Amino acid sequence: MNNSNSSISRHYHQLNSEQRGQIQALLDSGITSCSAIAREVGCHKSTISREIRRGSVRQRDHNYLLYEHYYADTA
C-alpha cells in the first residue's frame, strides 16, 4: 500500500558533529535528562535517547568496575 498522496511530509536529518559534541558536553556537565538535552540541541528527545544509546561505550575504571560513557566520535 503506497501512501504517496499523504499530506504529511516528514523531513529527517542526521545530527551533525557539532550537535553530537554538544550532547557529550551536556552529559559530561551532569545533565542526564533526554528532554533537557533535546531542548538545548533542538531535536526530539527520542533522537537524543537513540544517539546516547548508539554512542555509549562500556569501559572499566581503575577499580575494574564497568561504567558507560558517551563519546561523540563513536556515534
PDB file of N, CA, C, O and CB in Angstrom:
ATOM      1  N   MET A   1       0.841  -1.169   0.000  1.00  0.00           N
ATOM      2  CA  MET A   1       0.000   0.000   0.000  1.00  0.00           C
ATOM      3  C   MET A   1       0.892   1.240   0.000  1.00  0.00           C
ATOM      4  O   MET A   1       1.641   1.479   0.947  1.00  0.00           O
ATOM      5  CB  MET A   1      -0.960  -0.006   1.215  1.00  0.00           C
ATOM      6  N   ASN A   2       0.803   2.005  -1.049  1.00  0.00           N
ATOM      7  CA  ASN A   2       1.631   3.187  -1.201  1.00  0.00           C
ATOM      8  C   ASN A   2       0.899   4.405  -0.679  1.00  0.00           C
ATOM      9  O   ASN A   2      -0.274   4.613  -0.993  1.00  0.00           O
ATOM     10  CB  ASN A   2       2.032   3.387  -2.662  1.00  0.00           C
ATOM     11  N   ASN A   3       1.575   5.201   0.105  1.00  0.00           N
ATOM     12  CA  ASN A   3       0.968   6.381   0.701  1.00  0.00           C
ATOM     13  C   ASN A   3       1.540   7.649   0.079  1.00  0.00           C
ATOM     14  O   ASN A   3       1.839   8.601   0.799  1.00  0.00           O
ATOM     15  CB  ASN A   3       1.182   6.388   2.217  1.00  0.00           C
ATOM     16  N   SER A   4       1.696   7.682  -1.229  1.00  0.00           N
ATOM     17  CA  SER A   4       2.315   8.827  -1.884  1.00  0.00           C
ATOM     18  C   SER A   4       1.405  10.049  -1.901  1.00  0.00           C
ATOM     19  O   SER A   4       1.882  11.154  -2.163  1.00  0.00           O
ATOM     20  CB  SER A   4       2.704   8.463  -3.295  1.00  0.00           C
ATOM     21  N   ASN A   5       0.123   9.891  -1.634  1.00  0.00           N
ATOM     22  CA  ASN A   5      -0.809  11.011  -1.630  1.00  0.00           C
ATOM     23  C   ASN A   5      -1.015  11.585  -0.237  1.00  0.00           C
ATOM     24  O   ASN A   5      -1.934  12.378  -0.031  1.00  0.00           O
ATOM     25  CB  ASN A   5      -2.136  10.581  -2.204  1.00  0.00           C
ATOM     26  N   SER A   6      -0.193  11.209   0.707  1.00  0.00           N
ATOM     27  CA  SER A   6      -0.328  11.691   2.075  1.00  0.00           C
ATOM     28  C   SER A   6       0.015  13.173   2.144  1.00  0.00           C
ATOM     29  O   SER A   6       0.940  13.633   1.476  1.00  0.00           O
ATOM     30  CB  SER A   6       0.571  10.884   3.029  1.00  0.00           C
ATOM     31  N   SER A   7      -0.728  13.912   2.947  1.00  0.00           N
ATOM     32  CA  SER A   7      -0.468  15.342   3.095  1.00  0.00           C
ATOM     33  C   SER A   7       0.593  15.623   4.156  1.00  0.00           C
ATOM     34  O   SER A   7       1.018  16.766   4.327  1.00  0.00           O
ATOM     35  CB  SER A   7      -1.754  16.072   3.447  1.00  0.00           C
ATOM     36  N   ILE A   8       1.019  14.585   4.865  1.00  0.00           N
ATOM     37  CA  ILE A   8       2.035  14.755   5.898  1.00  0.00           C
ATOM     38  C   ILE A   8       3.402  14.486   5.286  1.00  0.00           C
ATOM     39  O   ILE A   8       3.681  13.386   4.808  1.00  0.00           O
ATOM     40  CB  ILE A   8       1.772  13.812   7.111  1.00  0.00           C
ATOM     41  N   SER A   9       4.240  15.500   5.309  1.00  0.00           N
ATOM     42  CA  SER A   9       5.596  15.292   4.805  1.00  0.00           C
ATOM     43  C   SER A   9       6.537  15.208   5.998  1.00  0.00           C
ATOM     44  O   SER A   9       6.428  15.978   6.952  1.00  0.00           O
ATOM     45  CB  SER A   9       6.027  16.438   3.827  1.00  0.00           C
ATOM     46  N   ARG A  10       7.447  14.273   5.927  1.00  0.00           N
ATOM     47  CA  ARG A  10       8.387  14.081   7.019  1.00  0.00           C
ATOM     48  C   ARG A  10       9.778  14.416   6.523  1.00  0.00           C
ATOM     49  O   ARG A  10      10.221  13.937   5.480  1.00  0.00           O
ATOM     50  CB  ARG A  10       8.327  12.635   7.568  1.00  0.00           C
ATOM     51  N   HIS A  11      10.446  15.237   7.284  1.00  0.00           N
ATOM     52  CA  HIS A  11      11.803  15.635   6.937  1.00  0.00           C
ATOM     53  C   HIS A  11      12.731  15.160   8.038  1.00  0.00           C
ATOM     54  O   HIS A  11      12.675  15.642   9.169  1.00  0.00           O
ATOM     55  CB  HIS A  11      11.914  17.177   6.735  1.00  0.00           C
ATOM     56  N   TYR A  12      13.573  14.219   7.696  1.00  0.00           N
ATOM     57  CA  TYR A  12      14.523  13.684   8.652  1.00  0.00           C
ATOM     58  C   TYR A  12      15.894  14.267   8.357  1.00  0.00           C
ATOM     59  O   TYR A  12      16.249  14.497   7.201  1.00  0.00           O
ATOM     60  CB  TYR A  12      14.553  12.137   8.605  1.00  0.00           C
ATOM     61  N   HIS A  13      16.650  14.499   9.400  1.00  0.00           N
ATOM     62  CA  HIS A  13      18.027  14.926   9.215  1.00  0.00           C
ATOM     63  C   HIS A  13      18.886  14.283  10.289  1.00  0.00           C
ATOM     64  O   HIS A  13      18.427  13.998  11.395  1.00  0.00           O
ATOM     65  CB  HIS A  13      18.148  16.470   9.258  1.00  0.00           C
ATOM     66  N   GLN A  14      20.121  14.068   9.942  1.00  0.00           N
ATOM     67  CA  GLN A  14      21.046  13.456  10.885  1.00  0.00           C
ATOM     68  C   GLN A  14      21.653  14.533  11.773  1.00  0.00           C
ATOM     69  O   GLN A  14      21.739  15.701  11.394  1.00  0.00           O
ATOM     70  CB  GLN A  14      22.151  12.670  10.145  1.00  0.00           C
ATOM     71  N   LEU A  15      22.069  14.116  12.952  1.00  0.00           N
ATOM     72  CA  LEU A  15      22.773  15.042  13.828  1.00  0.00           C
ATOM     73  C   LEU A  15      24.163  15.292  13.256  1.00  0.00           C
ATOM     74  O   LEU A  15      24.819  14.373  12.767  1.00  0.00           O
ATOM     75  CB  LEU A  15      22.857  14.488  15.284  1.00  0.00           C
ATOM     76  N   ASN A  16      24.602  16.536  13.323  1.00  0.00           N
ATOM     77  CA  ASN A  16      25.953  16.828  12.844  1.00  0.00           C
ATOM     78  C   ASN A  16      26.945  16.708  13.994  1.00  0.00           C
ATOM     79  O   ASN A  16      26.554  16.507  15.144  1.00  0.00           O
ATOM     80  CB  ASN A  16      26.022  18.240  12.213  1.00  0.00           C
ATOM     81  N   SER A  17      28.208  16.831  13.684  1.00  0.00           N
ATOM     82  CA  SER A  17      29.245  16.627  14.702  1.00  0.00           C
ATOM     83  C   SER A  17      29.178  17.684  15.797  1.00  0.00           C
ATOM     84  O   SER A  17      29.528  17.404  16.943  1.00  0.00           O
ATOM     85  CB  SER A  17      30.628  16.642  14.057  1.00  0.00           C
ATOM     86  N   GLU A  18      28.738  18.881  15.467  1.00  0.00           N
ATOM     87  CA  GLU A  18      28.598  19.934  16.478  1.00  0.00           C
ATOM     88  C   GLU A  18      27.517  19.569  17.494  1.00  0.00           C
ATOM     89  O   GLU A  18      27.702  19.760  18.696  1.00  0.00           O
ATOM     90  CB  GLU A  18      28.264  21.283  15.809  1.00  0.00           C
ATOM     91  N   GLN A  19      26.385  19.043  17.011  1.00  0.00           N
ATOM     92  CA  GLN A  19      25.307  18.627  17.912  1.00  0.00           C
ATOM     93  C   GLN A  19      25.740  17.446  18.773  1.00  0.00           C
ATOM     94  O   GLN A  19      25.396  17.383  19.953  1.00  0.00           O
ATOM     95  CB  GLN A  19      24.050  18.261  17.111  1.00  0.00           C
ATOM     96  N   ARG A  20      26.486  16.515  18.198  1.00  0.00           N
ATOM     97  CA  ARG A  20      26.987  15.378  18.984  1.00  0.00           C
ATOM     98  C   ARG A  20      27.956  15.846  20.063  1.00  0.00           C
ATOM     99  O   ARG A  20      27.940  15.333  21.182  1.00  0.00           O
ATOM    100  CB  ARG A  20      27.677  14.350  18.067  1.00  0.00           C
ATOM    101  N   GLY A  21      28.790  16.807  19.731  1.00  0.00           N
ATOM    102  CA  GLY A  21      29.699  17.378  20.718  1.00  0.00           C
ATOM    103  C   GLY A  21      28.952  18.093  21.823  1.00  0.00           C
ATOM    104  O   GLY A  21      29.355  18.048  22.986  1.00  0.00           O
ATOM    105  N   GLN A  22      27.861  18.755  21.460  1.00  0.00           N
ATOM    106  CA  GLN A  22      27.030  19.435  22.454  1.00  0.00           C
ATOM    107  C   GLN A  22      26.381  18.421  23.393  1.00  0.00           C
ATOM    108  O   GLN A  22      26.292  18.663  24.596  1.00  0.00           O
ATOM    109  CB  GLN A  22      25.948  20.291  21.762  1.00  0.00           C
ATOM    110  N   ILE A  23      25.930  17.294  22.858  1.00  0.00           N
ATOM    111  CA  ILE A  23      25.345  16.233  23.686  1.00  0.00           C
ATOM    112  C   ILE A  23      26.392  15.712  24.658  1.00  0.00           C
ATOM    113  O   ILE A  23      26.102  15.531  25.840  1.00  0.00           O
ATOM    114  CB  ILE A  23      24.797  15.075  22.808  1.00  0.00           C
ATOM    115  N   GLN A  24      27.602  15.470  24.175  1.00  0.00           N
ATOM    116  CA  GLN A  24      28.663  14.967  25.042  1.00  0.00           C
ATOM    117  C   GLN A  24      28.991  15.980  26.139  1.00  0.00           C
ATOM    118  O   GLN A  24      29.185  15.594  27.292  1.00  0.00           O
ATOM    119  CB  GLN A  24      29.921  14.646  24.218  1.00  0.00           C
ATOM    120  N   ALA A  25      29.054  17.258  25.800  1.00  0.00           N
ATOM    121  CA  ALA A  25      29.364  18.287  26.791  1.00  0.00           C
ATOM    122  C   ALA A  25      28.270  18.377  27.852  1.00  0.00           C
ATOM    123  O   ALA A  25      28.567  18.541  29.035  1.00  0.00           O
ATOM    124  CB  ALA A  25      29.548  19.647  26.108  1.00  0.00           C
ATOM    125  N   LEU A  26      27.016  18.272  27.439  1.00  0.00           N
ATOM    126  CA  LEU A  26      25.911  18.329  28.399  1.00  0.00           C
ATOM    127  C   LEU A  26      25.921  17.117  29.317  1.00  0.00           C
ATOM    128  O   LEU A  26      25.687  17.247  30.519  1.00  0.00           O
ATOM    129  CB  LEU A  26      24.569  18.420  27.666  1.00  0.00           C
ATOM    130  N   LEU A  27      26.189  15.939  28.763  1.00  0.00           N
ATOM    131  CA  LEU A  27      26.267  14.737  29.596  1.00  0.00           C
ATOM    132  C   LEU A  27      27.436  14.828  30.572  1.00  0.00           C
ATOM    133  O   LEU A  27      27.309  14.436  31.732  1.00  0.00           O
ATOM    134  CB  LEU A  27      26.408  13.483  28.719  1.00  0.00           C
ATOM    135  N   ASP A  28      28.570  15.342  30.107  1.00  0.00           N
ATOM    136  CA  ASP A  28      29.744  15.477  30.973  1.00  0.00           C
ATOM    137  C   ASP A  28      29.517  16.498  32.081  1.00  0.00           C
ATOM    138  O   ASP A  28      30.114  16.393  33.153  1.00  0.00           O
ATOM    139  CB  ASP A  28      30.961  15.876  30.149  1.00  0.00           C
ATOM    140  N   SER A  29      28.653  17.490  31.829  1.00  0.00           N
ATOM    141  CA  SER A  29      28.381  18.503  32.848  1.00  0.00           C
ATOM    142  C   SER A  29      27.348  18.045  33.867  1.00  0.00           C
ATOM    143  O   SER A  29      27.077  18.753  34.837  1.00  0.00           O
ATOM    144  CB  SER A  29      27.910  19.777  32.192  1.00  0.00           C
ATOM    145  N   GLY A  30      26.766  16.857  33.654  1.00  0.00           N
ATOM    146  CA  GLY A  30      25.842  16.306  34.639  1.00  0.00           C
ATOM    147  C   GLY A  30      24.383  16.330  34.230  1.00  0.00           C
ATOM    148  O   GLY A  30      23.531  15.842  34.973  1.00  0.00           O
ATOM    149  N   ILE A  31      24.072  16.882  33.077  1.00  0.00           N
ATOM    150  CA  ILE A  31      22.689  16.894  32.593  1.00  0.00           C
ATOM    151  C   ILE A  31      22.424  15.549  31.934  1.00  0.00           C
ATOM    152  O   ILE A  31      22.997  15.244  30.888  1.00  0.00           O
ATOM    153  CB  ILE A  31      22.431  18.085  31.589  1.00  0.00           C
ATOM    154  N   THR A  32      21.555  14.741  32.543  1.00  0.00           N
ATOM    155  CA  THR A  32      21.308  13.394  32.019  1.00  0.00           C
ATOM    156  C   THR A  32      19.898  13.225  31.463  1.00  0.00           C
ATOM    157  O   THR A  32      19.585  12.173  30.905  1.00  0.00           O
ATOM    158  CB  THR A  32      21.544  12.370  33.105  1.00  0.00           C
ATOM    159  N   SER A  33      19.050  14.224  31.599  1.00  0.00           N
ATOM    160  CA  SER A  33      17.682  14.131  31.102  1.00  0.00           C
ATOM    161  C   SER A  33      17.664  14.306  29.583  1.00  0.00           C
ATOM    162  O   SER A  33      18.170  15.297  29.055  1.00  0.00           O
ATOM    163  CB  SER A  33      16.781  15.189  31.783  1.00  0.00           C
ATOM    164  N   CYS A  34      17.081  13.341  28.898  1.00  0.00           N
ATOM    165  CA  CYS A  34      16.986  13.424  27.436  1.00  0.00           C
ATOM    166  C   CYS A  34      16.156  14.629  27.013  1.00  0.00           C
ATOM    167  O   CYS A  34      16.442  15.256  25.993  1.00  0.00           O
ATOM    168  CB  CYS A  34      16.375  12.137  26.861  1.00  0.00           C
ATOM    169  N   SER A  35      15.132  14.954  27.792  1.00  0.00           N
ATOM    170  CA  SER A  35      14.288  16.107  27.467  1.00  0.00           C
ATOM    171  C   SER A  35      15.075  17.409  27.555  1.00  0.00           C
ATOM    172  O   SER A  35      14.959  18.269  26.682  1.00  0.00           O
ATOM    173  CB  SER A  35      13.078  16.163  28.403  1.00  0.00           C
ATOM    174  N   ALA A  36      15.874  17.555  28.607  1.00  0.00           N
ATOM    175  CA  ALA A  36      16.664  18.777  28.774  1.00  0.00           C
ATOM    176  C   ALA A  36      17.720  18.900  27.680  1.00  0.00           C
ATOM    177  O   ALA A  36      17.950  19.990  27.155  1.00  0.00           O
ATOM    178  CB  ALA A  36      17.332  18.798  30.156  1.00  0.00           C
ATOM    179  N   ILE A  37      18.353  17.798  27.342  1.00  0.00           N
ATOM    180  CA  ILE A  37      19.369  17.814  26.281  1.00  0.00           C
ATOM    181  C   ILE A  37      18.713  18.130  24.940  1.00  0.00           C
ATOM    182  O   ILE A  37      19.268  18.879  24.137  1.00  0.00           O
ATOM    183  CB  ILE A  37      20.116  16.453  26.211  1.00  0.00           C
ATOM    184  N   ALA A  38      17.532  17.559  24.696  1.00  0.00           N
ATOM    185  CA  ALA A  38      16.822  17.803  23.437  1.00  0.00           C
ATOM    186  C   ALA A  38      16.459  19.278  23.283  1.00  0.00           C
ATOM    187  O   ALA A  38      16.552  19.828  22.186  1.00  0.00           O
ATOM    188  CB  ALA A  38      15.553  16.942  23.365  1.00  0.00           C
ATOM    189  N   ARG A  39      16.050  19.916  24.369  1.00  0.00           N
ATOM    190  CA  ARG A  39      15.736  21.350  24.304  1.00  0.00           C
ATOM    191  C   ARG A  39      16.978  22.158  23.939  1.00  0.00           C
ATOM    192  O   ARG A  39      16.895  23.103  23.154  1.00  0.00           O
ATOM    193  CB  ARG A  39      15.161  21.842  25.650  1.00  0.00           C
ATOM    194  N   GLU A  40      18.120  21.795  24.499  1.00  0.00           N
ATOM    195  CA  GLU A  40      19.363  22.521  24.223  1.00  0.00           C
ATOM    196  C   GLU A  40      19.841  22.304  22.786  1.00  0.00           C
ATOM    197  O   GLU A  40      20.294  23.239  22.125  1.00  0.00           O
ATOM    198  CB  GLU A  40      20.454  22.087  25.202  1.00  0.00           C
ATOM    199  N   VAL A  41      19.738  21.074  22.316  1.00  0.00           N
ATOM    200  CA  VAL A  41      20.246  20.735  20.982  1.00  0.00           C
ATOM    201  C   VAL A  41      19.254  21.142  19.892  1.00  0.00           C
ATOM    202  O   VAL A  41      19.654  21.517  18.790  1.00  0.00           O
ATOM    203  CB  VAL A  41      20.538  19.228  20.888  1.00  0.00           C
ATOM    204  N   GLY A  42      17.956  21.067  20.206  1.00  0.00           N
ATOM    205  CA  GLY A  42      16.936  21.445  19.235  1.00  0.00           C
ATOM    206  C   GLY A  42      16.406  20.288  18.416  1.00  0.00           C
ATOM    207  O   GLY A  42      16.163  20.429  17.218  1.00  0.00           O
ATOM    208  N   CYS A  43      16.225  19.139  19.057  1.00  0.00           N
ATOM    209  CA  CYS A  43      15.650  17.987  18.375  1.00  0.00           C
ATOM    210  C   CYS A  43      14.770  17.226  19.367  1.00  0.00           C
ATOM    211  O   CYS A  43      14.641  17.632  20.522  1.00  0.00           O
ATOM    212  CB  CYS A  43      16.767  17.063  17.787  1.00  0.00           C
ATOM    213  N   HIS A  44      14.175  16.138  18.925  1.00  0.00           N
ATOM    214  CA  HIS A  44      13.251  15.375  19.756  1.00  0.00           C
ATOM    215  C   HIS A  44      14.002  14.540  20.777  1.00  0.00           C
ATOM    216  O   HIS A  44      15.132  14.115  20.537  1.00  0.00           O
ATOM    217  CB  HIS A  44      12.369  14.480  18.891  1.00  0.00           C
ATOM    218  N   LYS A  45      13.365  14.308  21.921  1.00  0.00           N
ATOM    219  CA  LYS A  45      14.022  13.556  22.996  1.00  0.00           C
ATOM    220  C   LYS A  45      14.314  12.112  22.608  1.00  0.00           C
ATOM    221  O   LYS A  45      15.272  11.528  23.112  1.00  0.00           O
ATOM    222  CB  LYS A  45      13.163  13.578  24.243  1.00  0.00           C
ATOM    223  N   SER A  46      13.514  11.522  21.726  1.00  0.00           N
ATOM    224  CA  SER A  46      13.797  10.150  21.296  1.00  0.00           C
ATOM    225  C   SER A  46      15.050  10.100  20.424  1.00  0.00           C
ATOM    226  O   SER A  46      15.764   9.097  20.420  1.00  0.00           O
ATOM    227  CB  SER A  46      12.595   9.567  20.530  1.00  0.00           C
ATOM    228  N   THR A  47      15.318  11.173  19.691  1.00  0.00           N
ATOM    229  CA  THR A  47      16.554  11.256  18.913  1.00  0.00           C
ATOM    230  C   THR A  47      17.758  11.253  19.843  1.00  0.00           C
ATOM    231  O   THR A  47      18.760  10.589  19.575  1.00  0.00           O
ATOM    232  CB  THR A  47      16.561  12.521  18.029  1.00  0.00           C
ATOM    233  N   ILE A  48      17.654  11.996  20.936  1.00  0.00           N
ATOM    234  CA  ILE A  48      18.738  12.053  21.919  1.00  0.00           C
ATOM    235  C   ILE A  48      18.929  10.690  22.563  1.00  0.00           C
ATOM    236  O   ILE A  48      20.060  10.239  22.744  1.00  0.00           O
ATOM    237  CB  ILE A  48      18.449  13.119  22.996  1.00  0.00           C
ATOM    238  N   SER A  49      17.831  10.035  22.908  1.00  0.00           N
ATOM    239  CA  SER A  49      17.906   8.717  23.541  1.00  0.00           C
ATOM    240  C   SER A  49      18.609   7.719  22.630  1.00  0.00           C
ATOM    241  O   SER A  49      19.488   6.980  23.076  1.00  0.00           O
ATOM    242  CB  SER A  49      16.500   8.209  23.897  1.00  0.00           C
ATOM    243  N   ARG A  50      18.224   7.693  21.351  1.00  0.00           N
ATOM    244  CA  ARG A  50      18.862   6.780  20.399  1.00  0.00           C
ATOM    245  C   ARG A  50      20.332   7.132  20.197  1.00  0.00           C
ATOM    246  O   ARG A  50      21.177   6.244  20.088  1.00  0.00           O
ATOM    247  CB  ARG A  50      18.127   6.813  19.054  1.00  0.00           C
ATOM    248  N   GLU A  51      20.632   8.413  20.149  1.00  0.00           N
ATOM    249  CA  GLU A  51      22.013   8.849  19.940  1.00  0.00           C
ATOM    250  C   GLU A  51      22.902   8.461  21.115  1.00  0.00           C
ATOM    251  O   GLU A  51      24.039   8.032  20.917  1.00  0.00           O
ATOM    252  CB  GLU A  51      22.065  10.359  19.723  1.00  0.00           C
ATOM    253  N   ILE A  52      22.395   8.609  22.332  1.00  0.00           N
ATOM    254  CA  ILE A  52      23.171   8.232  23.514  1.00  0.00           C
ATOM    255  C   ILE A  52      23.391   6.726  23.533  1.00  0.00           C
ATOM    256  O   ILE A  52      24.482   6.261  23.861  1.00  0.00           O
ATOM    257  CB  ILE A  52      22.459   8.689  24.808  1.00  0.00           C
ATOM    258  N   ARG A  53      22.361   5.965  23.184  1.00  0.00           N
ATOM    259  CA  ARG A  53      22.493   4.508  23.144  1.00  0.00           C
ATOM    260  C   ARG A  53      23.511   4.087  22.080  1.00  0.00           C
ATOM    261  O   ARG A  53      24.300   3.167  22.297  1.00  0.00           O
ATOM    262  CB  ARG A  53      21.123   3.849  22.864  1.00  0.00           C
ATOM    263  N   ARG A  54      23.488   4.757  20.946  1.00  0.00           N
ATOM    264  CA  ARG A  54      24.384   4.416  19.843  1.00  0.00           C
ATOM    265  C   ARG A  54      25.836   4.805  20.143  1.00  0.00           C
ATOM    266  O   ARG A  54      26.760   4.104  19.730  1.00  0.00           O
ATOM    267  CB  ARG A  54      23.918   5.101  18.562  1.00  0.00           C
ATOM    268  N   GLY A  55      26.041   5.905  20.852  1.00  0.00           N
ATOM    269  CA  GLY A  55      27.386   6.415  21.067  1.00  0.00           C
ATOM    270  C   GLY A  55      28.002   6.068  22.405  1.00  0.00           C
ATOM    271  O   GLY A  55      29.099   6.530  22.719  1.00  0.00           O
ATOM    272  N   SER A  56      27.313   5.259  23.202  1.00  0.00           N
ATOM    273  CA  SER A  56      27.846   4.896  24.513  1.00  0.00           C
ATOM    274  C   SER A  56      28.712   3.648  24.417  1.00  0.00           C
ATOM    275  O   SER A  56      28.402   2.704  23.690  1.00  0.00           O
ATOM    276  CB  SER A  56      26.707   4.673  25.514  1.00  0.00           C
ATOM    277  N   VAL A  57      29.798   3.670  25.165  1.00  0.00           N
ATOM    278  CA  VAL A  57      30.686   2.516  25.230  1.00  0.00           C
ATOM    279  C   VAL A  57      30.866   2.128  26.691  1.00  0.00           C
ATOM    280  O   VAL A  57      30.821   2.975  27.583  1.00  0.00           O
ATOM    281  CB  VAL A  57      32.061   2.821  24.557  1.00  0.00           C
ATOM    282  N   ARG A  58      31.069   0.845  26.919  1.00  0.00           N
ATOM    283  CA  ARG A  58      31.315   0.351  28.273  1.00  0.00           C
ATOM    284  C   ARG A  58      32.811   0.291  28.502  1.00  0.00           C
ATOM    285  O   ARG A  58      33.567  -0.240  27.689  1.00  0.00           O
ATOM    286  CB  ARG A  58      30.666  -1.046  28.497  1.00  0.00           C
ATOM    287  N   GLN A  59      33.219   0.851  29.632  1.00  0.00           N
ATOM    288  CA  GLN A  59      34.630   0.854  29.984  1.00  0.00           C
ATOM    289  C   GLN A  59      34.783   0.440  31.436  1.00  0.00           C
ATOM    290  O   GLN A  59      33.806   0.342  32.177  1.00  0.00           O
ATOM    291  CB  GLN A  59      35.261   2.242  29.740  1.00  0.00           C
ATOM    292  N   ARG A  60      36.009   0.202  31.823  1.00  0.00           N
ATOM    293  CA  ARG A  60      36.305  -0.127  33.217  1.00  0.00           C
ATOM    294  C   ARG A  60      37.133   1.005  33.820  1.00  0.00           C
ATOM    295  O   ARG A  60      38.012   1.573  33.172  1.00  0.00           O
ATOM    296  CB  ARG A  60      37.061  -1.493  33.329  1.00  0.00           C
ATOM    297  N   ASP A  61      36.826   1.317  35.089  1.00  0.00           N
ATOM    298  CA  ASP A  61      37.610   2.331  35.780  1.00  0.00           C
ATOM    299  C   ASP A  61      38.820   1.694  36.457  1.00  0.00           C
ATOM    300  O   ASP A  61      39.115   0.522  36.221  1.00  0.00           O
ATOM    301  CB  ASP A  61      36.745   3.075  36.812  1.00  0.00           C
ATOM    302  N   HIS A  62      39.517   2.450  37.290  1.00  0.00           N
ATOM    303  CA  HIS A  62      40.737   1.941  37.915  1.00  0.00           C
ATOM    304  C   HIS A  62      40.475   0.805  38.904  1.00  0.00           C
ATOM    305  O   HIS A  62      41.398   0.079  39.271  1.00  0.00           O
ATOM    306  CB  HIS A  62      41.451   3.065  38.622  1.00  0.00           C
ATOM    307  N   ASN A  63      39.213   0.648  39.339  1.00  0.00           N
ATOM    308  CA  ASN A  63      38.833  -0.467  40.216  1.00  0.00           C
ATOM    309  C   ASN A  63      38.207  -1.612  39.428  1.00  0.00           C
ATOM    310  O   ASN A  63      37.627  -2.527  40.013  1.00  0.00           O
ATOM    311  CB  ASN A  63      37.858   0.013  41.293  1.00  0.00           C
ATOM    312  N   TYR A  64      38.322  -1.565  38.113  1.00  0.00           N
ATOM    313  CA  TYR A  64      37.769  -2.574  37.205  1.00  0.00           C
ATOM    314  C   TYR A  64      36.246  -2.664  37.276  1.00  0.00           C
ATOM    315  O   TYR A  64      35.671  -3.715  36.992  1.00  0.00           O
ATOM    316  CB  TYR A  64      38.368  -3.927  37.518  1.00  0.00           C
ATOM    317  N   LEU A  65      35.597  -1.572  37.651  1.00  0.00           N
ATOM    318  CA  LEU A  65      34.141  -1.522  37.643  1.00  0.00           C
ATOM    319  C   LEU A  65      33.684  -0.978  36.293  1.00  0.00           C
ATOM    320  O   LEU A  65      34.267  -0.035  35.759  1.00  0.00           O
ATOM    321  CB  LEU A  65      33.597  -0.645  38.817  1.00  0.00           C
ATOM    322  N   LEU A  66      32.627  -1.590  35.751  1.00  0.00           N
ATOM    323  CA  LEU A  66      32.109  -1.157  34.455  1.00  0.00           C
ATOM    324  C   LEU A  66      31.308   0.132  34.592  1.00  0.00           C
ATOM    325  O   LEU A  66      30.575   0.322  35.562  1.00  0.00           O
ATOM    326  CB  LEU A  66      31.240  -2.255  33.830  1.00  0.00           C
ATOM    327  N   TYR A  67      31.457   1.006  33.614  1.00  0.00           N
ATOM    328  CA  TYR A  67      30.623   2.193  33.514  1.00  0.00           C
ATOM    329  C   TYR A  67      30.450   2.520  32.037  1.00  0.00           C
ATOM    330  O   TYR A  67      31.256   2.112  31.200  1.00  0.00           O
ATOM    331  CB  TYR A  67      31.246   3.399  34.295  1.00  0.00           C
ATOM    332  N   GLU A  68      29.387   3.261  31.729  1.00  0.00           N
ATOM    333  CA  GLU A  68      29.133   3.652  30.344  1.00  0.00           C
ATOM    334  C   GLU A  68      29.424   5.130  30.181  1.00  0.00           C
ATOM    335  O   GLU A  68      29.143   5.934  31.071  1.00  0.00           O
ATOM    336  CB  GLU A  68      27.675   3.333  29.930  1.00  0.00           C
ATOM    337  N   HIS A  69      29.987   5.478  29.045  1.00  0.00           N
ATOM    338  CA  HIS A  69      30.292   6.866  28.748  1.00  0.00           C
ATOM    339  C   HIS A  69      29.953   7.132  27.289  1.00  0.00           C
ATOM    340  O   HIS A  69      30.203   6.290  26.426  1.00  0.00           O
ATOM    341  CB  HIS A  69      31.784   7.193  29.047  1.00  0.00           C
ATOM    342  N   TYR A  70      29.381   8.308  27.010  1.00  0.00           N
ATOM    343  CA  TYR A  70      29.041   8.695  25.645  1.00  0.00           C
ATOM    344  C   TYR A  70      30.219   9.428  25.022  1.00  0.00           C
ATOM    345  O   TYR A  70      30.782  10.344  25.622  1.00  0.00           O
ATOM    346  CB  TYR A  70      27.768   9.581  25.618  1.00  0.00           C
ATOM    347  N   TYR A  71      30.583   9.022  23.828  1.00  0.00           N
ATOM    348  CA  TYR A  71      31.617   9.699  23.053  1.00  0.00           C
ATOM    349  C   TYR A  71      31.022  10.114  21.714  1.00  0.00           C
ATOM    350  O   TYR A  71      30.495   9.284  20.973  1.00  0.00           O
ATOM    351  CB  TYR A  71      32.868   8.784  22.852  1.00  0.00           C
ATOM    352  N   ALA A  72      31.111  11.390  21.415  1.00  0.00           N
ATOM    353  CA  ALA A  72      30.563  11.897  20.157  1.00  0.00           C
ATOM    354  C   ALA A  72      31.253  11.261  18.955  1.00  0.00           C
ATOM    355  O   ALA A  72      30.623  11.061  17.916  1.00  0.00           O
ATOM    356  CB  ALA A  72      30.700  13.420  20.093  1.00  0.00           C
ATOM    357  N   ASP A  73      32.528  10.943  19.084  1.00  0.00           N
ATOM    358  CA  ASP A  73      33.269  10.333  17.970  1.00  0.00           C
ATOM    359  C   ASP A  73      32.800   8.917  17.677  1.00  0.00           C
ATOM    360  O   ASP A  73      32.907   8.456  16.541  1.00  0.00           O
ATOM    361  CB  ASP A  73      34.758  10.320  18.273  1.00  0.00           C
ATOM    362  N   THR A  74      32.281   8.217  18.683  1.00  0.00           N
ATOM    363  CA  THR A  74      31.810   6.847  18.496  1.00  0.00           C
ATOM    364  C   THR A  74      30.515   6.821  17.695  1.00  0.00           C
ATOM    365  O   THR A  74      30.322   5.960  16.837  1.00  0.00           O
ATOM    366  CB  THR A  74      31.606   6.161  19.851  1.00  0.00           C
ATOM    367  N   ALA A  75      29.640   7.760  17.979  1.00  0.00           N
ATOM    368  CA  ALA A  75      28.347   7.805  17.298  1.00  0.00           C
ATOM    369  C   ALA A  75      28.557   8.292  15.892  1.00  0.00           C
ATOM    370  O   ALA A  75      27.598   8.409  15.130  1.00  0.00           O
ATOM    371  CB  ALA A  75      27.343   8.710  18.044  1.00  0.00           C
TER     372      ALA A  75
END
